[in-house]
Structure formats: C-alpha cells, structure tokens
Amino acid sequence: MPRFALRNQRKIEGAFCREYLNLLIRSLKAHFACHDEIEELTYHNEKYKVIHVENVQPNTDSLFEFYVIRKTYDVYLLAYKGAAG
C-alpha cells in the first residue's frame, strides 16, 4: 500500500485553517487506503507530476490536486497545489 507525506502543513494551516488541513489529510488517507497504485498525471509546463484526490466531505464533487515532489519506493512526498470543482 502506498504512503504519503504532505509538505508545508504549517503554511497550509496558516493560509487556510486547521480544519482545511485536516480535510486534506483525511482525503489523502482515504485515497491512499483504497488505491494500490497512484495515478500520476503529467501537465504540460509543470515541473512535477500531479495526483488528483477526491474530497471526502459528503455531497461534494470537488477534488484536490497535489504535486508529487518525490517518490521513494512507495512513499510519495506531496505538496498541495489546489482544489478543483
């Protein structure tokens, strides 16, 4: 099962709020728990690959985007990119 580490959690909390950071982490945990392989997307003009993670809040169809900064074995080092939807 792949694992993750989210960079700059204090910056995310400072820019948004603690609840938003917790939502990101809960969404990442749910995504990584139910996927044996993580789909990495390549965007033109982007330095890093990106993964899409569904929002775990009920009755939402949004998703979060994270940069894959580094992948070592099955551990993904991620940076928050933004939300869509």
C-alpha positions as CSV (number, residue, x, y, z in Angstrom):
1,M,0.0,0.0,0.0
2,P,1.5,3.4,-1.0
3,R,2.0,6.0,1.7
4,F,2.4,9.8,1.7
5,A,3.9,12.7,3.4
6,L,2.4,16.2,3.0
7,R,4.9,19.1,2.9
8,N,4.4,22.6,4.4
9,Q,1.5,21.7,6.7
10,R,2.0,24.8,8.8
11,K,1.9,27.0,5.7
12,I,-1.3,25.3,4.6
13,E,-2.8,25.8,8.0
14,G,-1.7,29.5,8.1
15,A,-3.1,30.2,4.6
16,F,-6.4,28.4,5.1
17,C,-7.2,27.0,8.5
18,R,-6.7,23.9,10.7
19,E,-10.0,22.3,9.6
20,Y,-9.0,22.6,5.9
21,L,-5.6,21.0,6.6
22,N,-7.4,18.2,8.4
23,L,-9.7,17.8,5.4
24,L,-6.7,17.5,3.1
25,I,-5.1,14.8,5.3
26,R,-8.4,12.8,5.7
27,S,-8.9,12.9,1.9
28,L,-5.3,11.8,1.3
29,K,-5.6,8.9,3.8
30,A,-8.8,7.7,2.2
31,H,-7.3,8.0,-1.3
32,F,-4.1,6.1,-0.4
33,A,-6.1,3.4,1.6
34,C,-8.2,2.4,-1.4
35,H,-5.6,2.6,-4.2
36,D,-2.8,0.1,-4.7
37,E,-1.4,2.3,-7.5
38,I,-1.5,6.0,-7.5
39,E,-2.2,7.6,-10.9
40,E,0.3,10.4,-11.6
41,L,-0.7,12.9,-14.3
42,T,1.7,15.0,-16.4
43,Y,0.7,18.6,-17.1
44,H,2.4,20.5,-19.9
45,N,4.5,23.3,-18.5
46,E,4.5,21.8,-15.0
47,K,7.8,20.7,-13.3
48,Y,6.2,18.0,-11.2
49,K,3.6,15.3,-11.8
50,V,0.2,15.7,-10.2
51,I,-2.2,13.4,-8.4
52,H,-6.0,14.0,-8.0
53,V,-7.6,13.2,-4.7
54,E,-11.3,13.2,-4.1
55,N,-12.7,15.3,-1.3
56,V,-14.0,13.1,1.5
57,Q,-16.7,15.6,2.5
58,P,-20.2,14.3,1.9
59,N,-22.2,15.7,-1.0
60,T,-19.2,17.3,-2.8
61,D,-17.8,16.6,-6.2
62,S,-14.6,18.6,-5.8
63,L,-11.1,17.2,-5.8
64,F,-7.7,18.3,-4.5
65,E,-4.5,18.4,-6.6
66,F,-1.1,17.6,-5.2
67,Y,2.3,17.8,-6.7
68,V,4.5,14.7,-6.5
69,I,7.7,16.2,-5.3
70,R,9.5,12.9,-4.9
71,K,8.6,9.2,-4.8
72,T,10.8,6.8,-2.9
73,Y,9.7,3.2,-3.1
74,D,6.0,3.5,-2.2
75,V,6.2,6.8,-0.3
76,Y,5.0,10.0,-2.0
77,L,6.3,13.4,-0.9
78,L,3.4,15.7,-1.8
79,A,2.9,19.5,-2.0
80,Y,-0.6,21.0,-2.1
81,K,-1.4,22.5,-5.5
82,G,-5.1,23.5,-5.2
83,A,-8.7,22.4,-5.4
84,A,-10.9,22.0,-8.4
85,G,-14.7,21.6,-8.8
